[in-house]
C-alpha cells in the first residue's frame, strides 16, 4: 500500500487572530454606519448640521433659561406681562408642571385617596415586569394574576364602595390614570377580540364571515372620534328610560372595538402568510380546528405580525387623548384644561405643559417599541 505524506497537514488549529484594525473600534463603526458611501456621508453631515441647529436652542430653553420653581404665573412671565422675568426672557415654565403634577397624574381624584391609584400602579409594574422578562419562571401564574386577578383588585381600589373604601366616581378620574386605564383595557381586550374577528373573517361559514366582514369594514371606515361620540352621546338615546352606562365604560367599549377591528386585519395578514403545508400538516395529525389554530397556526402567525400588533397598540395609546371630546380628561386633556388657570397664564405655560405630555407619551411608546424589537429578535428562529 502506498504511503501518503501527511507532513503538510496541520495537527492543531490555528489560534484565533484579532480582526484587522480597520474593522474594529469606533472608526469602523462610523465607516460602516455613517460614511459607507458618498450618499451616506452627505446625509450624515446634513443630519449633524440639523442637530446642531435644533439642539442648542432647545437645551437653552428647556434647561438653561427654564424656571423650575414657583407658585404662580409671575415666576414665568416677563416684567412687561406683570411677572418677575426680564423682558425678552424665553424659557420653559417647569414650575407650572411641578405645581400641577398631581392633576396631570390623577385628575380630580381626591387627594386623601390618591394612595389607591399609586398602589394600583405599583401592582401593575410588579406583575408586568416579570411577565415581560423571559427568564422569570411561572409565566402561567403570572399571566393569570395580571390579566384576571389584577383588573378586579384595581377596579375595587380605584372605584371604592367596598371594604370601607370611599366611592370615587369616574368623572373625577383624569390625567395619566385615565390614559393607562383606557390603554390597558384596550390592549388586553382588543388582541383576543381581533384574533377572533380575523378567524371569523377567514371562516368557511358564510354567516360568521359576513358578520365579521361587516363589523371590521364598518369600524375601519369611520374615525375614532365618531365612535367615541356615538358611544357617549348617541348610545344613551337608544337605551330604556333609567338605564345608563358609566361614561368611562362607554369610552372603554368604543376604544376597544375600534382597536379590535384594526387588530383583526393585522392578525389576518399573519394568517395568510402561513404556508398551506402547515394547515395540511396539522390536519394530518388529526387536530381539530381550535387545536390546529391554537397549537400550530396562531403561534406562527402572531410571531410574524409582532410589529403590526405593537404599532396598533402604540396608535391606540396615543388615540386615548381623543376622549377629550366627550368631556373626559386624560393626560393631554388635563394639561390643556389647566391652560385656563388664570394664576398660571403666561406665554411659556402652554408649550411647557405640552412638551411634558409629549415626553410622557414618548416614553411609553418608545418602551413598547423597544420591547417589541427585543421579542422579534428572540422569536426570529426560523430565518437564522
CORGINOR-V919783 format. One record per residue. N is the residue number from 1. RES is the residue in one small letter. D_FIRST is the distance of its C-alpha to the first C-alpha in Angstrom with 2 decimals. Layout:
N/RES/D_FIRST  N/RES/D_FIRST
This chain:
1/x/0.00  2/x/3.78  3/x/6.32  4/x/9.41  5/x/12.84  6/x/15.09  7/x/18.05  8/x/19.98  9/x/19.94  10/x/23.23  11/x/23.26  12/x/26.88  13/x/29.32  14/x/31.68  15/x/35.21  16/x/37.63  17/x/39.89  18/x/43.52  19/x/44.62  20/x/45.98  21/x/49.57  22/x/50.77  23/x/49.44  24/x/51.15  25/x/54.66  26/x/58.03  27/x/57.52  28/x/54.46  29/x/56.41  30/x/59.36  31/x/57.29  32/x/55.51  33/x/58.60  34/x/61.63  35/x/60.70  36/x/57.64  37/x/59.49  38/x/62.81  39/x/64.32  40/x/63.21  41/x/64.64  42/x/67.99  43/x/68.23  44/x/67.41  45/x/70.11  46/x/72.63  47/x/71.82  48/x/72.34  49/x/75.63  50/x/76.78  51/x/75.95  52/x/77.77  53/x/80.75  54/x/80.98  55/x/79.84  56/x/82.30  57/x/85.42  58/x/84.18  59/x/83.42  60/x/86.85  61/x/88.50  62/x/86.56  63/x/86.44  64/x/88.40  65/x/91.67  66/x/91.31  67/x/94.04  68/x/92.45  69/x/95.52  70/x/98.95  71/x/101.37  72/x/102.66  73/x/102.46  74/x/104.17  75/x/100.96  76/x/99.13  77/x/101.96  78/x/103.26  79/x/106.77  80/x/107.92  81/x/106.84  82/x/108.61  83/x/105.60  84/x/104.41  85/x/101.74  86/x/102.68  87/x/103.22  88/x/100.06  89/x/97.89  90/x/94.87  91/x/92.61  92/x/91.31  93/x/93.67  94/x/91.41  95/x/94.59  96/x/95.28  97/x/91.87  98/x/92.40  99/x/95.87  100/x/94.79  101/x/91.39  102/x/92.58  103/x/93.82  104/x/90.63  105/x/88.67  106/x/91.07  107/x/93.83  108/x/97.15  109/x/95.57  110/x/98.06  111/x/97.39  112/x/97.88  113/x/95.26  114/x/92.49  115/x/90.57  116/x/89.69  117/x/87.69  118/x/86.13  119/x/85.01  120/x/83.65  121/x/81.69  122/x/80.20  123/x/79.18  124/x/77.71  125/x/75.48  126/x/74.56  127/x/73.33  128/x/71.83  129/x/69.62  130/x/67.58  131/x/67.28  132/x/65.75  133/x/63.23  134/x/60.11  135/x/59.19  136/x/62.59  137/x/62.44  138/x/64.89  139/x/65.13  140/x/66.82  141/x/69.65  142/x/69.95  143/x/70.30  144/x/72.94  145/x/74.94  146/x/74.72  147/x/75.45  148/x/77.81  149/x/79.36  150/x/79.76  151/x/81.76  152/x/84.26  153/x/84.74  154/x/85.00  155/x/87.60  156/x/89.69  157/x/89.56  158/x/90.28  159/x/93.06  160/x/94.60  161/x/97.31  162/x/95.48  163/x/95.36  164/x/98.19  165/x/96.54  166/x/99.04  167/x/98.37  168/x/97.20  169/x/97.69  170/x/94.90  171/x/97.23  172/x/97.10  173/x/93.32  174/x/91.96  175/x/89.63  176/x/85.99  177/x/86.75  178/x/87.52  179/x/84.55  180/x/82.10  181/x/83.78  182/x/83.65  183/x/80.05  184/x/78.74  185/x/80.47  186/x/79.55  187/x/75.85  188/x/75.65  189/x/77.44  190/x/76.48  191/x/72.72  192/x/72.89  193/x/75.79  194/x/73.85  195/x/70.88  196/x/73.24  197/x/74.84  198/x/71.50  199/x/70.43  200/x/73.87  201/x/73.63  202/x/70.38  203/x/71.84  204/x/72.24  205/x/75.71  206/x/78.19  207/x/80.86  208/x/78.53  209/x/76.88  210/x/80.29  211/x/81.69  212/x/78.72  213/x/78.76  214/x/82.53  215/x/82.31  216/x/79.40  217/x/80.82  218/x/84.35  219/x/83.41  220/x/81.07  221/x/83.84  222/x/86.38  223/x/86.30  224/x/86.11  225/x/89.62  226/x/90.96  227/x/89.15  228/x/90.58  229/x/94.02  230/x/93.99  231/x/92.82  232/x/95.45  233/x/98.45  234/x/98.20  235/x/96.67  236/x/99.72  237/x/101.94  238/x/100.20  239/x/100.40  240/x/103.31  241/x/106.16  242/x/105.42  243/x/101.65  244/x/99.65  245/x/96.24  246/x/95.46  247/x/94.80  248/x/91.56  249/x/90.37  250/x/91.23  251/x/89.26  252/x/86.29  253/x/86.36  254/x/86.69  255/x/83.86  256/x/81.55  257/x/82.18  258/x/81.80  259/x/78.45  260/x/77.24  261/x/77.74  262/x/75.54  263/x/72.99  264/x/72.80  265/x/71.72  266/x/69.07  267/x/67.62  268/x/67.88  269/x/65.74  270/x/63.03  271/x/63.32  272/x/62.91  273/x/59.76  274/x/57.96  275/x/55.73  276/x/56.98  277/x/53.82  278/x/54.95  279/x/58.17  280/x/56.46  281/x/53.92  282/x/56.82  283/x/58.67  284/x/55.69  285/x/55.75  286/x/59.36  287/x/60.87  288/x/64.53  289/x/65.92  290/x/66.67  291/x/63.47  292/x/61.50  293/x/63.43  294/x/63.48  295/x/59.91  296/x/57.96  297/x/59.93  298/x/62.31  299/x/59.82  300/x/57.76  301/x/60.86  302/x/62.63  303/x/59.58  304/x/59.54  305/x/63.24  306/x/63.62  307/x/64.84  308/x/67.44  309/x/68.62  310/x/69.08  311/x/70.76  312/x/73.25  313/x/73.83  314/x/74.52  315/x/76.88  316/x/78.72  317/x/79.04  318/x/80.73  319/x/82.81  320/x/84.54  321/x/86.83  322/x/88.45  323/x/90.28  324/x/92.75  325/x/94.49  326/x/95.44  327/x/96.94  328/x/93.97  329/x/92.90  330/x/89.25  331/x/88.06  332/x/88.87  333/x/92.10  334/x/93.35  335/x/92.54  336/x/94.51  337/x/97.29  338/x/97.83  339/x/98.41  340/x/101.92  341/x/102.70  342/x/105.50  343/x/104.83  344/x/101.40  345/x/102.25  346/x/100.83  347/x/98.83  348/x/95.62  349/x/95.82  350/x/94.37  351/x/91.34  352/x/90.54  353/x/90.69  354/x/88.58  355/x/85.91  356/x/85.77  357/x/85.43  358/x/82.73  359/x/80.77  360/x/80.93  361/x/79.80  362/x/76.98  363/x/75.70  364/x/75.46  365/x/73.97  366/x/71.44  367/x/70.42  368/x/69.85  369/x/67.87  370/x/65.55  371/x/64.94  372/x/64.10  373/x/61.51  374/x/60.02  375/x/59.85  376/x/58.28  377/x/55.44  378/x/55.02  379/x/55.02  380/x/53.01  381/x/49.78  382/x/49.16  383/x/48.65  384/x/46.46
